[in-house]
Amino acid sequence: MTWYDGKRVLVTGGAGFIGQHLVRELLERGAEVAVLDDMSTGRPGNLAPHPRLTVEEGCVTRLPDPGPVDMIFNLACRASPRHYQADPVGTWRASVYGVEQVALLAEKHGARLVHTSTSEVYGDPEVSPQREDYVGHVNPVGPRSCYDEGKRAAETLLYDLHRTTGLPVRIARIFNTYGPGMAADDGRVVSNFVVQALKGVPLTIYGDGSQTRSFCHVRDMVAGLLALGGTEGIDGQIINIGNPGEFTIGELAEKVAALCNVPLVVSPAPLPADDPRQRRPDITKAQSLLGWAPKVPLDEGLADTMAHFRDVLALA
């Protein structure tokens, strides 16, 4: 028996990369799940039919009422720079107008709300590791701002609603997540490197490769989100969910090449504007309030991800 057993849960963005894993785990835990996804980056085939699952195609900015729900997980927003920069206005609207619709629905049904924010709210950080009380270093008008500032504005709205109306919201600041279920055209560094290595082409490294990231396997990410939703007495908390293991992009390229058993050949490219130089979460709050910490080592997670992409490329 878990908190989710018998609960009715809405997952916006539930056909996306993280969403599909979250939905499957919710069903495993006995929940009835409704999914809303505009399928801009999600795919209907990511969700197998299930008697306790309903899937509706639609936009979070025009959120239909699925009826009474006990919990809402809001994952609706493009998360890859390639995708969110392709429609910056739509990204901002999903982040801000969409969050308002989700919050109104949560208020209407008295539902607990877990909102997925991002480590991008920290921008190009001047401190490391990043704690939740760090206010960030963000360019408000750069090419990444539609996502970074959209997510920051969403946090502002949700926190003001929590203060003024008691909205039972919890905010997850998600750090780089990878694993099976990623799309080959996702555009983020793990999928890029793995697909390039499996195809036998040079790995594209932006800048000199010294910038760092912290990579959290999707299995650990979903466990963190479920803990955030199911823990009592933590309304209003903002919590980093990520893996504090820190690797340079150059180190990641070396790992991927070695695991794929190919020589490391690099194709250098200019560093994109406002690309963060460093990413590393402080997960003290997640450990103390949720009893959560990541378990999947990077080498194990990369092998898992490679197996997924071998299947994807074989079907392409």
Backbone torsions as a table, in degrees:
resi	resn	phi	psi	omega
1	MET	NA	127.9	176.7
2	THR	-124.0	170.8	178.1
3	TRP	-56.7	-31.0	-173.0
4	TYR	-83.7	-13.2	-176.6
5	ASP	-62.2	120.3	179.5
6	GLY	82.8	-3.8	179.7
7	LYS	-82.5	154.0	174.7
8	ARG	-103.0	122.5	-170.4
9	VAL	-124.3	132.1	172.1
10	LEU	-101.4	130.7	175.7
11	VAL	-120.7	107.1	173.6
12	THR	-82.2	138.2	-173.4
13	GLY	75.1	23.6	-173.0
14	GLY	-74.7	-8.4	177.2
15	ALA	-98.8	6.2	179.4
16	GLY	-85.5	-169.9	-174.5
17	PHE	-59.7	-62.2	179.8
18	ILE	-71.0	-38.1	-176.2
19	GLY	-56.3	-43.1	-177.8
20	GLN	-61.4	-39.4	178.8
21	HIS	-69.6	-39.8	178.3
22	LEU	-63.6	-43.9	-179.8
23	VAL	-61.4	-45.1	-179.9
24	ARG	-61.0	-40.1	-178.9
25	GLU	-71.0	-37.6	176.0
26	LEU	-60.9	-42.4	177.6
27	LEU	-64.0	-40.0	177.1
28	GLU	-60.6	-31.8	-177.8
29	ARG	-89.7	8.4	171.9
30	GLY	92.1	11.4	-179.5
31	ALA	-83.0	156.3	166.1
32	GLU	-96.6	127.2	-168.5
33	VAL	-120.8	130.2	170.5
34	ALA	-111.2	131.6	-179.4
35	VAL	-114.3	134.5	168.7
36	LEU	-121.0	128.3	-179.7
37	ASP	-152.2	136.5	178.8
38	ASP	-83.3	-2.4	176.4
39	MET	62.3	23.1	176.4
40	SER	-70.6	-37.3	173.4
41	THR	-126.7	-19.4	173.7
42	GLY	-78.4	168.0	-179.6
43	ARG	-137.4	133.0	179.0
44	PRO	-55.6	-34.5	-178.7
45	GLY	-68.5	-9.7	177.2
46	ASN	-70.9	-17.0	-175.4
47	LEU	-117.7	113.5	178.1
48	ALA	-73.8	146.7	177.7
49	PRO	-57.5	143.7	-179.8
50	HIS	-153.0	142.1	-177.3
51	PRO	-64.0	-19.4	178.8
52	ARG	-106.8	20.5	-178.7
53	LEU	-124.7	130.8	169.7
54	THR	-123.3	141.7	-177.9
55	VAL	-126.7	128.8	178.3
56	GLU	-126.8	134.3	176.1
57	GLU	-87.5	125.5	-179.1
58	GLY	178.7	169.7	-175.7
59	CYS	-99.9	140.4	-178.2
60	VAL	-65.7	-22.6	178.7
61	THR	-73.3	-15.2	174.4
62	ARG	-126.2	57.6	-168.9
63	LEU	-66.7	116.6	175.3
64	PRO	-74.3	153.1	179.9
65	ASP	-86.0	114.1	-179.2
66	PRO	-82.1	3.0	-173.9
67	GLY	95.4	-175.6	-175.9
68	PRO	-55.3	132.6	175.7
69	VAL	-134.9	149.8	178.2
70	ASP	-94.6	-25.5	-173.8
71	MET	-148.6	142.6	172.2
72	ILE	-126.0	127.7	168.2
73	PHE	-104.6	117.1	-180.0
74	ASN	-99.1	103.6	177.4
75	LEU	-114.7	14.1	-171.9
76	ALA	-80.8	102.2	170.1
77	CYS	173.6	138.3	174.0
78	ARG	-62.3	134.7	-174.2
79	ALA	-112.8	-16.3	179.9
80	SER	-85.8	132.7	178.4
81	PRO	-52.1	-38.2	178.8
82	ARG	-58.6	-41.6	-176.0
83	HIS	-82.0	-44.1	-176.4
84	TYR	-73.2	-26.9	176.9
85	GLN	-76.2	-18.8	177.2
86	ALA	-70.4	-23.4	178.2
87	ASP	-142.8	71.2	-173.2
88	PRO	-62.7	-37.8	-179.7
89	VAL	-68.1	-43.0	177.1
90	GLY	-62.6	-35.9	177.5
91	THR	-63.3	-46.4	-179.6
92	TRP	-63.3	-42.2	-179.6
93	ARG	-63.5	-42.3	177.9
94	ALA	-62.5	-38.2	-178.2
95	SER	-69.4	-37.8	-171.9
96	VAL	-104.9	-59.5	178.8
97	TYR	-63.4	-39.2	179.4
98	GLY	-63.7	-42.4	179.0
99	VAL	-63.0	-38.4	177.6
100	GLU	-61.0	-42.0	179.2
101	GLN	-64.6	-41.4	178.1
102	VAL	-62.8	-42.8	-179.5
103	ALA	-64.5	-41.1	178.0
104	LEU	-62.4	-39.4	178.4
105	LEU	-66.9	-40.7	177.8
106	ALA	-61.9	-42.0	177.9
107	GLU	-63.4	-42.2	-178.1
108	LYS	-59.9	-42.0	-174.4
109	HIS	-101.3	2.4	-178.1
110	GLY	64.2	35.6	-175.1
111	ALA	-91.3	146.6	170.6
112	ARG	-73.5	139.9	-175.5
113	LEU	-122.9	125.5	169.8
114	VAL	-109.7	117.5	179.6
115	HIS	-105.9	130.4	177.2
116	THR	-91.8	106.6	170.9
117	SER	-92.0	-153.3	-170.6
118	THR	-153.4	155.4	172.2
119	SER	-65.5	-14.7	178.5
120	GLU	-64.8	-16.3	175.9
121	VAL	-65.0	-18.3	177.1
122	TYR	-83.5	-10.6	179.2
123	GLY	62.8	-139.8	174.8
124	ASP	-93.5	92.2	-164.0
125	PRO	-68.7	148.3	177.0
126	GLU	-101.1	-0.2	176.8
127	VAL	-132.1	152.4	176.8
128	SER	-150.7	138.6	-5.1
129	PRO	-69.6	165.6	-178.5
130	GLN	-88.4	120.7	174.6
131	ARG	-95.5	161.5	-177.2
132	GLU	-64.0	-21.5	179.8
133	ASP	-88.9	2.0	175.0
134	TYR	-77.6	127.4	-172.0
135	VAL	-84.8	-7.9	171.7
136	GLY	95.0	169.6	-178.7
137	HIS	-142.4	83.2	-167.3
138	VAL	-119.0	136.8	172.4
139	ASN	-82.5	117.9	-176.0
140	PRO	-78.0	-7.6	-175.9
141	VAL	-130.5	18.9	180.0
142	GLY	-87.1	179.2	-177.9
143	PRO	-67.7	-18.6	177.9
144	ARG	-95.6	-3.8	-169.1
145	SER	-66.9	-28.9	179.4
146	CYS	-56.6	-36.8	-180.0
147	TYR	-85.8	-52.2	-177.0
148	ASP	-58.6	-52.7	-176.2
149	GLU	-76.2	-29.1	174.2
150	GLY	-61.7	-42.7	179.2
151	LYS	-69.6	-35.8	177.2
152	ARG	-66.0	-42.0	178.1
153	ALA	-63.9	-37.8	177.5
154	ALA	-62.1	-42.5	177.4
155	GLU	-61.2	-41.4	178.6
156	THR	-58.1	-49.5	-179.4
157	LEU	-59.7	-48.3	-176.5
158	LEU	-66.0	-38.2	-179.1
159	TYR	-71.2	-36.8	175.6
160	ASP	-65.0	-39.0	177.2
161	LEU	-66.0	-37.8	177.3
162	HIS	-62.9	-43.3	-178.9
163	ARG	-68.2	-38.8	-171.7
164	THR	-93.4	-28.4	-176.8
165	THR	-121.7	-7.5	-177.7
166	GLY	79.6	19.1	179.4
167	LEU	-51.0	124.5	-177.7
168	PRO	-80.0	73.9	-174.8
169	VAL	-107.5	146.0	170.5
170	ARG	-129.1	137.6	-175.1
171	ILE	-115.7	124.2	175.9
172	ALA	-99.8	123.0	171.2
173	ARG	-94.1	102.0	-173.6
174	ILE	-83.0	132.4	173.6
175	PHE	-99.2	172.2	-173.4
176	ASN	-44.0	124.5	-176.8
177	THR	-122.9	141.8	-177.0
178	TYR	-145.5	169.2	175.7
179	GLY	142.5	-176.3	178.1
180	PRO	-57.8	144.2	-178.8
181	GLY	101.7	-12.2	174.7
182	MET	-65.6	147.5	175.9
183	ALA	-83.7	148.5	-179.2
184	ALA	-63.8	-27.6	179.6
185	ASP	-100.0	23.0	-176.5
186	ASP	-57.6	-39.8	175.4
187	GLY	92.0	-6.1	177.9
188	ARG	-90.4	167.5	-163.1
189	VAL	-64.9	-40.0	-177.8
190	VAL	-65.4	-48.9	179.5
191	SER	-63.9	-40.5	177.9
192	ASN	-57.7	-52.0	-176.2
193	PHE	-63.5	-46.1	-176.0
194	VAL	-64.7	-46.6	-179.5
195	VAL	-63.7	-42.6	179.4
196	GLN	-63.9	-42.6	-179.9
197	ALA	-64.6	-42.3	179.9
198	LEU	-66.9	-29.5	177.2
199	LYS	-84.1	-9.7	179.3
200	GLY	75.6	28.7	178.2
201	VAL	-112.3	160.0	-179.3
202	PRO	-58.0	146.9	178.7
203	LEU	-85.3	127.5	-178.6
204	THR	-80.5	118.3	176.1
205	ILE	-114.5	122.3	178.6
206	TYR	-87.5	132.4	-176.3
207	GLY	73.5	-152.7	-177.1
208	ASP	-94.1	2.1	177.8
209	GLY	82.1	4.4	-178.8
210	SER	-85.9	-12.3	177.5
211	GLN	-65.1	149.0	-173.6
212	THR	-113.5	154.6	173.0
213	ARG	-141.1	160.8	176.3
214	SER	-121.5	121.4	-168.3
215	PHE	-107.0	122.8	-178.3
216	CYS	-111.4	124.9	177.9
217	HIS	-66.5	144.3	-175.1
218	VAL	-60.7	-29.9	177.5
219	ARG	-63.0	-42.0	176.5
220	ASP	-68.4	-39.1	-179.5
221	MET	-60.6	-46.0	-179.4
222	VAL	-63.9	-39.9	177.0
223	ALA	-60.6	-38.8	178.2
224	GLY	-67.3	-41.9	179.7
225	LEU	-65.5	-41.2	178.9
226	LEU	-65.9	-38.1	176.2
227	ALA	-65.0	-40.0	178.7
228	LEU	-62.7	-40.0	179.7
229	GLY	-74.8	-34.4	-172.1
230	GLY	-94.0	-5.4	-179.3
231	THR	-83.7	135.2	-179.2
232	GLU	-82.7	151.4	169.6
233	GLY	74.8	23.4	-178.7
234	ILE	-124.0	23.3	177.1
235	ASP	-57.4	139.1	179.8
236	GLY	88.0	-2.3	-179.0
237	GLN	-81.6	141.6	171.3
238	ILE	-111.8	122.9	-169.9
239	ILE	-134.8	129.1	173.0
240	ASN	-68.0	131.5	172.1
241	ILE	-122.8	109.4	-178.2
242	GLY	-175.5	176.1	-179.8
243	ASN	-102.0	122.5	-176.9
244	PRO	-74.6	-4.1	174.4
245	GLY	-64.3	124.9	-172.1
246	GLU	-112.7	129.1	-178.9
247	PHE	-132.3	143.9	171.3
248	THR	-74.5	159.0	177.0
249	ILE	-63.3	-34.7	175.9
250	GLY	-62.3	-42.2	177.7
251	GLU	-64.1	-39.4	178.0
252	LEU	-62.4	-43.0	178.9
253	ALA	-59.4	-41.8	178.8
254	GLU	-62.8	-42.3	179.4
255	LYS	-63.2	-46.2	-177.8
256	VAL	-63.1	-45.3	179.7
257	ALA	-61.6	-42.6	-179.2
258	ALA	-65.1	-44.0	-178.6
259	LEU	-67.7	-30.3	177.1
260	CYS	-85.9	-5.4	179.2
261	ASN	59.2	45.6	175.9
262	VAL	-128.4	152.7	175.8
263	PRO	-66.5	145.7	179.1
264	LEU	-80.4	111.6	174.0
265	VAL	-121.4	127.6	-172.5
266	VAL	-109.3	138.8	170.8
267	SER	-110.3	102.8	-176.9
268	PRO	-72.1	148.8	178.0
269	ALA	-145.5	155.2	179.7
270	PRO	-63.0	145.6	177.4
271	LEU	-69.9	127.2	179.8
272	PRO	-62.5	155.5	178.9
273	ALA	-59.7	136.0	175.6
274	ASP	65.1	14.8	176.7
275	ASP	-65.8	125.1	-175.7
276	PRO	-63.0	140.2	179.0
277	ARG	-81.2	-21.7	-173.7
278	GLN	-151.2	142.0	175.5
279	ARG	-143.8	120.1	175.2
280	ARG	-157.9	118.8	-178.6
281	PRO	-82.6	144.0	162.7
282	ASP	-88.4	117.3	-175.4
283	ILE	-107.8	24.4	180.0
284	THR	-56.7	-43.7	-179.2
285	LYS	-66.1	-41.4	179.1
286	ALA	-61.8	-39.8	-179.9
287	GLN	-68.7	-43.1	-174.2
288	SER	-79.6	-38.3	-176.0
289	LEU	-90.2	-31.9	-175.5
290	LEU	-108.7	-14.4	-173.2
291	GLY	66.0	30.6	-174.8
292	TRP	-114.1	141.0	169.2
293	ALA	-153.7	148.8	-179.8
294	PRO	-67.1	151.0	-176.8
295	LYS	-121.3	-21.5	-172.0
296	VAL	-87.2	115.5	176.5
297	PRO	-65.5	154.3	-175.4
298	LEU	-60.3	-43.9	-178.6
299	ASP	-60.7	-42.8	178.5
300	GLU	-64.6	-43.4	-179.4
301	GLY	-66.4	-37.6	178.2
302	LEU	-66.2	-40.0	177.7
303	ALA	-61.6	-42.0	176.7
304	ASP	-60.1	-43.6	-179.5
305	THR	-67.8	-39.6	178.7
306	MET	-62.9	-40.6	178.0
307	ALA	-59.6	-40.8	177.2
308	HIS	-61.4	-47.7	-175.7
309	PHE	-72.4	-27.8	173.0
310	ARG	-60.0	-42.5	178.0
311	ASP	-66.0	-42.7	-179.2
312	VAL	-61.5	-46.8	-177.1
313	LEU	-69.9	-30.8	178.2
314	ALA	-66.1	-29.2	-178.8
315	LEU	-89.2	-12.8	-175.3
316	ALA	-71.2	NA	NA
